[in-house]
């Protein structure tokens, strides 16, 4: 309307002016019409130019401030833009994968007698010590995991893993907390808190497994020691690990280095009746070489503390320090596993051996276990050759005389049978299972206290839920 009115006004002015002017001149009629036609053409050109200028101004105004006609269309976009800035959101970069998961594990236990025969844990509580287990008990934990990994060019990757852990006792712990990077199916570097290669796998076990910090509180005076090449494996409460691994065809190579307070593996800092004093951190070097071909796999490893005089004890007159940190372990394990290709009818069999050369003690362990049709059965044999023992200095056994079995030097043989059965798909949920477990353990030696029972046994119901 604005453009039309402007154009009519210009034409009216252009028409009126010629007639008023021509009336005062002495031109002929033909000359007057010719001149009027020229002026009309000029007026039309000026009107077209004015129309173009008005359209240009309208376009510029629309870009800077929306008109009343399109305000209803643009206003919701402006409101949404403001709301997006205030609403929390997770911004994930390109080629990044995030995963959040959980692992719930609760146990109901019944044991033949308070206490245990070995330093091996029979409780899911991380703070449980040998001798702390009750005849009846309920224990467990909830693990929450968060993994993040980013994939780069040429199959490179980098990622993190964090696994907080809540015990039934009300204490918070941590399983894994590590950073890693490398190249797919080639090499990997890892640093933090984690467990390295398992050299003594126990299959589907509910009682004999170590729960939690497998590099802490492994050895307890007064109890038999089932050595499983875990002293340098990781998950320490007093240090961290660095690992470098390499894959070449069917071969796998790994070197884990654990740096920690080495005396932390002894409960209450007691070893052979002596109080252990820590001087400096140990460094466990743990190389592993493994080969896998189809269902068959085999692995060999060594773990050794390479720091001298890291911890030990002082003689009674405190004039001499006795180093107790020279510990070297050797392990060999093999496995036959068809569960990967046939989860329902497949089977898994593990055979493992380990030997520890420590100050005044030589330990040998061997174990075999098999899993088929959700039923697992295993046997572990351990032999402890304790060559020196301060019988008057065992503080731990003074407080728990009814539980301690080993007071003197000697040879101690430990036999343990364990079994479990899985009841799957509880409430038709494949991530909810119940495990029924049982164990029986017996220790034999001429050096044992005659008044002490030599056997332990018990049962467990474990509720396992993943999400």
N, C-alpha and C positions, 0 to 999 in steps of 0.2 A: 504494500500500500504506500509505503514511504517513497519507493522508487517510482511508482506510477504517478503519484501527485507531483513529485519533482519534475517528471518528464512533461506533464501537462502544463505546469506553470511555465516552464521554459518555452514550450511551443506557443502558449498564449502571448507571452511577452514578445517573442520573435515575430508573431503575426501582427500584433497591434502596432509595433514600432514601424514596420515598413509602410503600412497604410497611412500612418500619421505623417511620415516623412515624405512619401510619394505624393501626397495630396498637396504639398507645398512646393513641389518641383514642377518643371514644365516638360516632363518626359511624356512620351507618347504612351498609349495604353500597352502596346506590345513590349516596350522597353521596361515598363513598370512590372509586368508579370514575369519577365525574364529575371530581373533583379530580385523580385520576391522569391522566386524559385531557388536562387543561389543562397539567399539568406536562410530559407527553410532547411536546405541541406546542411548548412553550417550549424544550425540550431540542433538538428538531429544528431550530428557528431558530438556536440557538446553534451547532449543528454546521455548518449551511450557512455561517454567518458565518465560522467558523474555516476552512472549506474555501476560501472566497474569499481570506482573508488569506494562507493558505499558497501559493495560486497566484500572488498578487501578489508575495510574497517570492521565489518561484522565478523569475519573469520578471525582476525586478530583478537577481538574482544572475547570470542568463544574460547580461545586457547588460554586466556588469562583468567577468565571468570565465567563459569557456566551461566547461561541465561535461564530465565524462569521456565522455559519450555523443557529443558533437559535436566533440571535440577533433581527431579525425582529419580532419574536413571543413574545419576552419578553419585548421589548421596549415600546409598548403601555400600558402594565400593569404597568410599572414603571411610565410613564407619568400620567396615571390615578390616581395612588397612590399619586403623588405629588399634582395633582389638587384637590383631595378630601380634602386635608389638608387646602387648601386655600378657598374652596367654603363654604359659610355659610349654616348651616343646623340646624334643630330643633331636638334635641336628646331627645326622650321621653322614660322614664324608663318603666320597666315592670309593668303591671296592672295600668297604668296611663291613664286617659281620659281627653282630652282638648276640650274645646268648645269656639268658638268665635261667637258672635251674635250681632245684632243691633235692635233698636226700634226707629222708626222715628214717631214723633207726632207733627203735625202742625194744628193750629186752626185759623179760621176766625170767629170773634165774632161781634154781634150787640146787644147792651144793650139799655134798655129804658131810662136810665139816668146814668150819671157818678156817680160812687160810689156804695156801696152795703149796705145791711142792717145788715149783720153779719160778724163775723171774718172769716167765711169759705171762702176759696179761690175760685175764679171763673176764675183764670188765670193759665196757665201752667208755667208761669215765676216764678222761685223760689224766686226772690227778690221782687215780687209784694206784696203790702200791701193793706189792706182794704182802699178803697177810691182812689186807683191809677188807677183802670180800666177806660178805655175810652169808649165812646159810640160806636165807631167802632175800631176794633183792630185786629191785626194779631200777634200771639204768638206761641211758640212751642219750641221743643228741640229735639236733637238727642242723644240717649244713645248707647254707645258701651260697650258690656259686654265680660268679659273673665272669664271662670270658669275652674278650674282644680281640679281633684279628683284622689286619689290613693287608690286602694283597697288592703287590706292586708289579713292576715290569719284570720280565725274565723269570717268573715264578718266585720272586722274592716275597717275603712276608715279615710282619712284625706284630706282636700281640702281648696281651697281659692276661693273667688269671688271678682271681681273688676268691677265697672260700672261707668266709666267717663261719664259726661253729658255736652253737649254744648248747651247753650241757644241761642235763636235768638238774644238776646241783645248783644251777643259777649262775655259773661262770661262763664267760665268753672266751673262746679260744680261736685258733686259726689253723686250717689245714694248709692250703697252698696260697702263696702270694709271690708271683714270679713275673718277670719280663723276659721275652724271648724274641729272637729274630733269626732269619736264615733263608734257605732256598728249598723249595719243595723237593722231596725225595733225594736230597743231596746232603746239606749240612745244616746244623742248628746250634745256636748259642743261647744259653739259658742262665739266668741269675736270679737268686732270691731264695724262697722257701718252697721246697718240693721234695718228692722222693725220686731217686734215680732207679735204675734197672733193678727189678726184683729177682734176686738170685736164689730165693727159697719160697716159691709160690705154694700157697696152701689150698687153692681151689675154692670151692663153695664151703667155707668153714665159718662157724659161728662162735667157737669158744677159744681156739688156740691162737687166733690171729692177734697180732699187735694192733692196738687201736690208738691212733693219734701219733704222738711224737716218737717215732721209731729210733731216733738218735738220742733219746733221753731215758734215764732210769731203766736201762736194759739189764743191768747187773745188780743183784741184791745179795748181800752176805746172808748166809744161812739157808739159801735156796739154790737148787740146781740151775745151771745156766745152759739153755738151749741156744747155741750160737747159730745165727742164720745170715751172716754177712750183712748186718744192718747197721753196724757202728758208723760206717761212712756213707750211708745211703742218703741221709738228709732229714728234713723237717726238724731241725734243732731249735730249742728254745734259747740257745745261747750263741747262735752264730748263723751263718748263711752259706750257700753253696754256689758254685760256678760250674757249668757243664758245657762241654763241647762234644757233639756227636756227628757222625758221618755215615752215610749209606752208600754202599757200592754193590750193585746187583743184589744178591741174596745175603750179603754181609752187612753187619751193623757194628760200628765202633763207637765207644763212649768213654769219656774221661770226666769223672765228677770229682770236684775238689771241695771238701767240706772244711770250713774254718769255724772253730767253736772252742768253748771251754771244755776241754776233753774230760775233765772230772765229772761232767754232768751225766755221764752214762752210769755212774754209781749212785745208787739210792743212799741218801743221807751222807754222801762222800765217804762211804765205808767200803774197803776192799781188803779181804783177807785179814779182817780184824784190826786194820789200821785206818786212821783218819787221813784221808787224802787232802793234800794242799795243792792248789793250782798256782803255777808260776807264770805260765804264758799259754796262749791258745795253741791248739794242735792244728795240723793240716793233714786231713785224710785224703790221700790220692787213691782213687778207685777206678782203675781202667777195666772195661768190660769189652769182650769180643763175642759176638753172637752170629749164628748162621741159621737161616730158615729156608726150608724147601718144602712147599706144600704143607702137609699137616705136621711135619717134623721140624723141631728147632732144638738147638743146643747152645749153651753159653758158658763161658769161663771168665772168672774175674779175680782180682786181688784188691784188697783194701789195706792200706798201711799208713800209719802216722809217721810223717817224715820230720817231725820236730823233736829233738832230744830234750830230756829234762823238762818236759812240759808240766808234768804233775807227778807227785809221789808223796812219801811220808818221811818224817824225821825219826831217827832212833830215839830211845828213851832219854838219852842224855842230850838230845838236840844238837849233837855235834856233826851229824852226818845225814845228808839227804839221799834217800833211796829212790831212784827213778822207777816209776811204774807205767810210763807212757809208751813203752816199746811194744806195740801191738800190731801184729800182721795176720791177716786172714786170707784164706784161699777158698774159692767156691766153684762148683760145677753143677749145672742143672740142665735137664733135658725134658722135652715135652712132646707129646703126640696129641693133636687136637683136630678133631673133625667137626666140632660144633660150628665152626665158621661156615661150612658148606651145608651142614645138616643140623640145624638147631634142635630139632625134635628127637632124632634118633642118633645123633652123633655122640661122641665121648671125648673126654680129656683125661690124660694121665700125665702126672708130673713126678719126676724123680730128681732129688737134690741131695748134695753133700756139701759140707763146709768144715773147715779146720781152722782153729785159732791158736796162734803161738803168742802167748802173753807172759809177762813176768810171773814166774812160779805157778803157772797154770797152762795146761794144754787141753783144749776142748775139741771134740769131734761130734758132728751131728749128721744124720741122714734121715731122709723122709721120703715117703711115697704116698700119693693120693690119687684117687680116680673119681670121676663124675660121669654118671650115665643115667638117663631118664630121671633127672632132677635129684638123684640120690648120690651122696658123696660119702666116701669112706677113706680114711687115711691113718697112717702110722708114722710116728717120729721116734727115732732112737738118738739119745745123746749120752756122751761119756765125758765126764769131767775128771781130769787128773790134777788135783790140787797138791802142790809140792811143799808149800809153806803156808802157815796160818797162825796168826797171833790169837791164841785161844782166850787170852785174858782181855782182849781189846774189842771184842765184838759188841758194840753198844746196841746195835739194832736187835740182836738176839737176846740181850739182857731184858729188853722191853717186851719181847714177844717170844718167850721161851717155848710156848706151846706150839708155835708155828715153825721155828727154825729147825732145820735138820742137819745142817753141815756146820760142825764146830771145829773140826780137826783136819789135817792133811789126809788125803786118801783118794781112792778111786770111787766115783759115783756114777752109776748107770741109771738112766731115766727112760722109761717106756711110756708112750702116750698113744692112745687110740682115740680118734675123733670121727664123728659122723654127723651128717645133716641131711634134711630132706626139705625140698621146696614145695609149698602149696601155692600154685600160681593163680593169678587173675581173681583175686578176692573182690567180691561184689561186681564181677564181670569187668574189672578194670585191670588191664595188662601191666600197669605201673604200680600195682599194689600186691605184694606177696607176703606170705608168712613162711618162716623157716623154723623147723624143729631140729634142735641140735643136742648132742650129748658127747661127753668125753669121759675117759678113765685114764688115770696116770698113776704110775708106780715107780718108786725110786728104790734102788737096791745097792747096798754097800755094807761091808763089815765095820765101817767107821761110824755108822749111824747111831744116834741115841736110841738105846734099846726100848725106852718107854714111849717112843714117838711112833705114831701110825705112819705107815709107808705108802698109803694109797689115798687118792682123791678121785671123786667122780661127781658128775652133776648133769643137769639138763637145762635147756634154755628154749624159750619161745621168742622168736625175733619178728617184729613187725617192720617191714621194709616198704617204704613208699617213695616213689620218685615223681617229680613234677618239673 
